[in-house]
Amino acid sequence: MITFNIAQWRAWAPGLDSVDDWCAWCQAPALLPASDAAPDVSFLPAMQRRRLSRLARMAFSVGWPLAEGLQDLPLVFISRHGETPRTLDILSDLASEQPLSPTQFSLSVHNAVIGLWSILRNETSEMTALAAAGDGLEHGMLEAAALLNEGATAVLLVITEEQAPEAYASWIVDVPFPYALGLLLTPGDEWQLELGTGTVQPTQTQWPHALNLLRTLLTEQVACQHAWKNRVWNWQRKP
């Protein structure tokens, strides 16, 4: 079992920019219409913004405000699928025997976001990029808890997923719309996360677990559960 506090949070999805937007969505969650909208990252210089995909912009839009004023802030970045649009572009160029872009490739790898974060924030603290399966959020929480246990005063956790291109629609079925969630975690016992085991089926929910956790946060529930393969994760908040 691990314990921690969620000091602050930020989230973004197309059309959901504010706390009020997310509170309304959490009360009555629904699919969002397809959109090419991207979050505002005008806090970055224009030349630097041009390099960022929507996935990276989502990560920066939720993470940057949480990191404001904090020095030596470790980062745990989680994405199950990563830069699927960039990957498809590269594969399409290969299939048509076109020359590959080194920049496109370098920005498609899974740790590209934390590399850009380190450069743009001049941050040299520990950073981890995880590509876990259905319970990536919980594995990220374990990583963050280890950093807190080692003495970090806060850890930034960012989980984000991009809407997959149509070519991947048969395989990527767990991203209802593009989203990002940032959590600023601090030592404490406001929350606890415990792992149980057993023969279980993946939790059948319409929403990714990161969004279900946000619903738990904003609707003042005290517990939620997430099952994946033979793991059952129990989240509990002090009432």
NORTA-V408809 format. One record per run of one state. SS is the DSSP state (A for helix, B for strand, O for the rest). FROM is the first residue (numbers start at 1). TO is the last residue. Records with the same first field share a line. If there is no record, write none. Layout:
SS->FROM-TO / FROM-TO
This chain:
O->1-1 / 14-15 / 17-18 / 28-45 / 50-53 / 68-73 / 79-83 / 96-101 / 107-111 / 122-126 / 131-135 / 150-154 / 162-165 / 169-178 / 198-208 / 219-222 / 229-230 / 238-239
B->2-13 / 16-16 / 74-78 / 127-130 / 155-161 / 179-197 / 223-228 / 231-237
A->19-27 / 46-49 / 54-67 / 84-95 / 102-106 / 112-121 / 136-149 / 166-168 / 209-218
